[in-house]
């Protein structure tokens, strides 16, 4: 009976969190940011990762609460630790852009979260990781190209442009101008200006 009661408590706790998060999303859509934040926060404090991510967004953009990047990162971290892919991406970006101390540890933790998000299909993480590997202190061009190709296949025109650059310059792949032109054309067709300029050149 104790086990059954515990299981019911867990189900009730999860259901309440889901309901609060949905109510928060509906409130946000209606422009009631304060109510949305309150709903998200209640669900987040119950450990619901989707709500933790939404609280992070509220703090990052100042919706329903004051703008506070450290608090946003706190909630992104908790959601990221529960394998929320977009939270992993946003927390990794925070680590890379806003935390100067413990440089190497911070960088490694960010890359780990970015790779998890990229493998979960987050195009932004794939693109960011691709450029990060290409431009790092010790570039890993083949690995960078792998992630740029994933982002390009998911429709990211900027990543498609970077793939073209890789083929044009032989970065992580054998130089192939015809292949570079193919990628530049696809990127340009999606409106990427840099690709249009490279095609003219």
PyMOL commands that set and color helices and strands:
alter all, ss='L'
color gray80, all
select helices_A, chain A and resi 2-29+33-44+49-61+69-81+85-98+103-119+123-135+141-153+157-169+177-189+193-200
alter helices_A, ss='H'
color red, helices_A
deselect
rebuild
show_as cartoon
